Amino acid sequence: MYQIKKINYSIQRKQILSNINLEIKPNNFLSIVGPNGCGKSTLIKSINRNLDIQEGSITLDDQNIEGYSDKQLALKRSVLNQSFFFPYSFKAIEIVEMGLYAHELSYKKKREILDYIVEKLNIEPLRDKDYQGLSGGEKQKIQFARVVAQLFSSKEEEKFLFLDEPTLNLDIFYQYKILELTKELQKDLNIGVCAILHDINQAYLYSDEIVMMKEGEIKYFGETKKILTYENIYEVFHVESEFVYSKRLNREILITTS
């Protein structure tokens, strides 16, 4: 389990994160929501050592994350960032295969994992294309396949997947495809998911727990249906909302309006 205690982060005297306390558990889908600029991505980067921790502590399985080597962390957690840049030409499948570099696997096992993920994510048409020539949404699919490959091949009992806006640039069908697969991985592989989502209806549908952030602070944290209320949504986002039951979909959905 990840334990984040009293994290503070500032840039040029501007406080970006203030007294952040959080737990990220295995077999749990945690969503982080909040207005632009509230510190969501900074929090994810701090947890994953992309930013130096200025104050506070972050531990994974009761060990400070600074004590892990890059390879040790790669075996326990995978990260999909908002943006990614590769200066050289690679086939899409070669990018996916990069998720397996930290693992000692036979050629046959690598092929099996890659074939399974390609089929599961419906990316066969992209497999042999030049990554640089893909659209933004196609690149997002390939990067998601890479982080899934990294965890799918890990033998660690507890694994964690961090997603910073995983549905960015994707059409509606693939947004739900990725979230459905993430939920499936959470349950089947005991994965702890921590995802930044902009669509709070998607956060409502898929999250077990939710963090609502505002101005660098965690305003609310807990079980999704208890935390994601119309009062809290208005306080954090300044929009009106309502929960409506759909007979055709056989579930409750969240509607927001100005």
Buried (B, 14 or more C-beta within 10 A) or exposed (E): BBBBBEBBBEEEEEBBBBBBEBBBBBBBBBBBBBBEEBBBBBBBBBBBBEBEBEBBEBBBBEEEBEEBEEEBBBBBBBBBBBEEEEEEEBBBBBBBBBBBEBBEBEEEEBEEBBEEBBEBBEBEEBBEBEBEEBEEBBBBBBBBBBBBBBBBBBEBEBBBBBBBBBBBBBEEEBBBBBBEBBBEBBEEBBBBBBBBBBBBBBBBBBBBBBBBBBBBBBBBBEEBEEBBBBEBBEEBBEEEBEBEEEEEEEEEEBEBEE
